[in-house]
Amino acid sequence: MSEPRPRHVTIDRPNGLLVIDWQDGAHCEYPLAGIRNICPCVSCRGGHAYMGQPIDPAELQQTPPPGVSTEIVSAHFVGDYAIQFVWADGHDGGIYGWTMLRPLCPQDPQPQTAEE
């Protein structure tokens, strides 16, 4: 399978969702609280040894600890491979790769992986 690519990305602030329409036709709505909870940065993952580890899809349905913002101030694309958010508490270290996000699509009964 080729690398996943988004066709359209929207932050739906009123509903607390990151919405991605993928080139493969999938429509995925990720909860912003879950997106913050799965932040892939070194601080949130607990050190360099845990960077790049697969994310348990159940983590996307959890909320981060109290005091951790789930409100997005801004977002920007990182090359053609990822998106990065600035959260209301100033956190901006996580780079969310398309290959990380696509398999976590909550609407997929059987998430796709980059190995397929």
Secondary structure by P-SEA (a helix, b strand, c coil): ccccccccccccccccccccccccbbbbbbcaaaaaaacccccccccccccccccccccccccccccccccccccccccccccccccccccccbbbbccccccccccccccccccc
